[in-house]
Amino acid sequence: MNAASILRSKTVAIVSAGFLGAGLLGGVAFAAIPTSTATVAMNATDRATASATDEKARAKLKAVLDALVAKNVITQAQEDAIITALTAGHTDHPQIRAFVGDVLRESVHYIGLPAEAVKNQVKAGKSLGEIADQRPGKSRDGLIKDLDDAAAARIQAAVTAGRLTQTQADQLTPKVDDAIVKIVDHTGAPKPTATN
């Protein structure tokens, strides 16, 4: 094998590793794009599965980056910078939707109508707040307070369990409250989601 062949094979390996790394980083970045709060409102997610999937993705990314460092394609400092950049937005504020909760289910409970009736009114263009305002003894503000109280309980449970610091909880609470208001005031049918 001559020097040109060795150089070509190293170049191919470096370019391939670069494309693989870019593809993985692009996939991780794409996965980090937040979904709209309206979609979140209508779909409860399995938080434990999502967390496990996130951990597996991080472990795979770390393994790929470790391999690139071992092959001298990137430096350890570059790997550390990539990991820091990808996780920086997630350390202070865990996924808001985990603390917002299943707004539709909780709203149905507060409003006191069958779930199908509430879903039909939402599909017809009414907001959850408007539906609550039409019920005797219920209101949009009462619904928001009920949802905020449930979210606050979830946040406090996370603090008690050591999954959040009090500082993180204090920073997270207004964001969760804002998301709840947006969901309650959202009009129109929710975006369709893929079914399994």
LUMNU-421088 format. One record per residue (C-alpha): residue in three letters; chain; z, x, y negated. Coordinates in nm, 2 decimals, m for minus. Layout:
! LUMNU-421088
r; c; z; x; y
ALA; A; Z; X; Y
...
END
This chain:
! LUMNU-421088
r; c; z; x; y
MET; A; 0.00; 0.00; 0.00
ASN; A; m0.11; 0.16; m0.33
ALA; A; 0.07; 0.14; m0.66
ALA; A; m0.16; m0.14; m0.79
SER; A; m0.08; m0.36; m0.49
ILE; A; 0.29; m0.30; m0.54
LEU; A; 0.27; m0.38; m0.91
ARG; A; 0.06; m0.70; m0.83
SER; A; 0.32; m0.82; m0.57
LYS; A; 0.61; m0.75; m0.81
THR; A; 0.43; m0.93; m1.09
VAL; A; 0.36; m1.23; m0.86
ALA; A; 0.72; m1.23; m0.75
ILE; A; 0.85; m1.22; m1.11
VAL; A; 0.61; m1.49; m1.23
SER; A; 0.69; m1.71; m0.93
ALA; A; 1.07; m1.67; m0.99
GLY; A; 1.01; m1.75; m1.36
PHE; A; 0.82; m2.07; m1.27
LEU; A; 1.09; m2.16; m1.02
GLY; A; 1.37; m2.09; m1.27
ALA; A; 1.18; m2.28; m1.55
GLY; A; 1.12; m2.57; m1.31
LEU; A; 1.49; m2.59; m1.21
LEU; A; 1.61; m2.55; m1.57
GLY; A; 1.36; m2.82; m1.68
GLY; A; 1.48; m3.05; m1.41
VAL; A; 1.84; m3.00; m1.50
ALA; A; 1.76; m3.05; m1.87
PHE; A; 1.56; m3.36; m1.79
ALA; A; 1.85; m3.49; m1.58
ALA; A; 2.09; m3.44; m1.87
ILE; A; 1.90; m3.68; m2.10
PRO; A; 2.13; m3.97; m2.16
THR; A; 2.02; m4.32; m2.06
SER; A; 2.04; m4.61; m2.31
THR; A; 2.36; m4.79; m2.33
ALA; A; 2.18; m5.12; m2.26
THR; A; 2.07; m4.99; m1.92
VAL; A; 2.42; m4.85; m1.85
ALA; A; 2.57; m5.19; m1.93
MET; A; 2.37; m5.36; m1.65
ASN; A; 2.41; m5.10; m1.38
ALA; A; 2.74; m4.97; m1.23
THR; A; 2.70; m4.62; m1.09
ASP; A; 2.89; m4.46; m0.81
ARG; A; 3.08; m4.21; m1.02
ALA; A; 3.20; m4.00; m0.72
THR; A; 2.84; m3.96; m0.59
ALA; A; 2.71; m3.87; m0.93
SER; A; 2.98; m3.61; m0.97
ALA; A; 2.91; m3.46; m0.63
THR; A; 2.54; m3.45; m0.71
ASP; A; 2.61; m3.28; m1.04
GLU; A; 2.82; m3.02; m0.86
LYS; A; 2.55; m2.96; m0.60
ALA; A; 2.29; m2.92; m0.87
ARG; A; 2.51; m2.67; m1.06
ALA; A; 2.57; m2.47; m0.73
LYS; A; 2.19; m2.46; m0.66
LEU; A; 2.11; m2.35; m1.01
LYS; A; 2.38; m2.08; m0.99
ALA; A; 2.24; m1.95; m0.66
VAL; A; 1.89; m1.93; m0.80
LEU; A; 2.01; m1.75; m1.11
ASP; A; 2.23; m1.51; m0.90
ALA; A; 1.92; m1.43; m0.70
LEU; A; 1.72; m1.36; m1.01
VAL; A; 2.00; m1.13; m1.14
ALA; A; 2.00; m0.95; m0.80
LYS; A; 1.63; m0.89; m0.82
ASN; A; 1.66; m0.76; m1.18
VAL; A; 1.44; m1.04; m1.31
ILE; A; 1.71; m1.15; m1.56
THR; A; 2.04; m0.99; m1.66
GLN; A; 2.39; m1.12; m1.58
ALA; A; 2.43; m1.18; m1.96
GLN; A; 2.11; m1.40; m1.95
GLU; A; 2.25; m1.59; m1.65
ASP; A; 2.58; m1.65; m1.82
ALA; A; 2.40; m1.77; m2.14
ILE; A; 2.18; m2.01; m1.94
ILE; A; 2.48; m2.16; m1.76
THR; A; 2.68; m2.18; m2.09
ALA; A; 2.39; m2.35; m2.26
LEU; A; 2.35; m2.61; m1.98
THR; A; 2.72; m2.69; m1.95
ALA; A; 2.83; m2.67; m2.32
GLY; A; 2.76; m3.03; m2.39
HIS; A; 2.94; m3.15; m2.08
THR; A; 3.27; m2.97; m2.12
ASP; A; 3.41; m3.16; m2.42
HIS; A; 3.28; m3.51; m2.34
PRO; A; 3.23; m3.61; m1.97
GLN; A; 2.98; m3.88; m1.91
ILE; A; 3.06; m4.16; m2.15
ARG; A; 2.93; m4.43; m1.91
ALA; A; 3.20; m4.34; m1.66
PHE; A; 3.46; m4.46; m1.92
VAL; A; 3.26; m4.75; m2.06
GLY; A; 3.26; m4.91; m1.72
ASP; A; 3.06; m5.20; m1.59
VAL; A; 3.04; m5.40; m1.91
LEU; A; 2.84; m5.69; m1.76
ARG; A; 3.10; m5.75; m1.48
GLU; A; 3.39; m5.71; m1.72
SER; A; 3.22; m5.94; m1.98
VAL; A; 3.16; m6.21; m1.71
HIS; A; 3.53; m6.20; m1.63
TYR; A; 3.63; m6.23; m2.00
ILE; A; 3.37; m6.50; m2.09
GLY; A; 3.46; m6.71; m1.79
LEU; A; 3.10; m6.81; m1.68
PRO; A; 2.93; m6.73; m1.35
ALA; A; 2.76; m6.40; m1.35
GLU; A; 2.42; m6.56; m1.30
ALA; A; 2.47; m6.78; m1.61
VAL; A; 2.56; m6.48; m1.82
LYS; A; 2.26; m6.28; m1.69
ASN; A; 2.02; m6.56; m1.76
GLN; A; 2.14; m6.59; m2.12
VAL; A; 2.11; m6.22; m2.17
LYS; A; 1.76; m6.23; m2.02
ALA; A; 1.68; m6.51; m2.26
GLY; A; 1.76; m6.29; m2.56
LYS; A; 2.13; m6.35; m2.63
SER; A; 2.38; m6.07; m2.67
LEU; A; 2.71; m6.07; m2.48
GLY; A; 2.88; m6.11; m2.81
GLU; A; 2.68; m6.43; m2.89
ILE; A; 2.76; m6.57; m2.54
ALA; A; 3.13; m6.50; m2.59
ASP; A; 3.13; m6.67; m2.94
GLN; A; 3.00; m6.99; m2.77
ARG; A; 3.29; m7.01; m2.53
PRO; A; 3.60; m7.20; m2.63
GLY; A; 3.89; m6.96; m2.70
LYS; A; 3.66; m6.66; m2.67
SER; A; 3.48; m6.44; m2.93
ARG; A; 3.27; m6.13; m2.97
ASP; A; 3.57; m5.94; m3.12
GLY; A; 3.79; m6.06; m2.83
LEU; A; 3.53; m5.93; m2.58
ILE; A; 3.51; m5.59; m2.75
LYS; A; 3.89; m5.56; m2.76
ASP; A; 3.90; m5.65; m2.39
LEU; A; 3.64; m5.39; m2.30
ASP; A; 3.80; m5.13; m2.53
ASP; A; 4.14; m5.18; m2.36
ALA; A; 3.98; m5.14; m2.02
ALA; A; 3.80; m4.82; m2.13
ALA; A; 4.12; m4.69; m2.29
ALA; A; 4.30; m4.74; m1.96
ARG; A; 4.03; m4.54; m1.77
ILE; A; 4.05; m4.26; m2.03
GLN; A; 4.43; m4.25; m2.00
ALA; A; 4.41; m4.24; m1.62
ALA; A; 4.18; m3.94; m1.65
VAL; A; 4.42; m3.77; m1.88
THR; A; 4.71; m3.84; m1.64
ALA; A; 4.51; m3.72; m1.34
GLY; A; 4.42; m3.39; m1.53
ARG; A; 4.05; m3.46; m1.55
LEU; A; 4.06; m3.48; m1.93
THR; A; 4.28; m3.32; m2.19
GLN; A; 4.44; m3.53; m2.46
THR; A; 4.21; m3.36; m2.71
GLN; A; 3.90; m3.45; m2.51
ALA; A; 4.03; m3.81; m2.47
ASP; A; 4.09; m3.84; m2.85
GLN; A; 3.73; m3.71; m2.91
LEU; A; 3.58; m3.94; m2.64
THR; A; 3.75; m4.27; m2.73
PRO; A; 3.55; m4.34; m3.05
LYS; A; 3.22; m4.26; m2.87
VAL; A; 3.31; m4.50; m2.58
ASP; A; 3.41; m4.77; m2.83
ASP; A; 3.08; m4.72; m3.02
ALA; A; 2.89; m4.75; m2.69
ILE; A; 3.07; m5.07; m2.61
VAL; A; 2.99; m5.23; m2.94
LYS; A; 2.62; m5.14; m2.90
ILE; A; 2.62; m5.30; m2.55
VAL; A; 2.80; m5.61; m2.66
ASP; A; 2.56; m5.66; m2.96
HIS; A; 2.24; m5.57; m2.77
THR; A; 1.99; m5.86; m2.76
GLY; A; 1.71; m5.90; m2.51
ALA; A; 1.67; m5.84; m2.15
PRO; A; 1.79; m5.51; m2.01
LYS; A; 1.54; m5.25; m1.91
PRO; A; 1.43; m5.28; m1.55
THR; A; 1.57; m5.03; m1.31
ALA; A; 1.45; m4.90; m0.97
THR; A; 1.59; m5.08; m0.67
ASN; A; 1.69; m4.90; m0.35
END
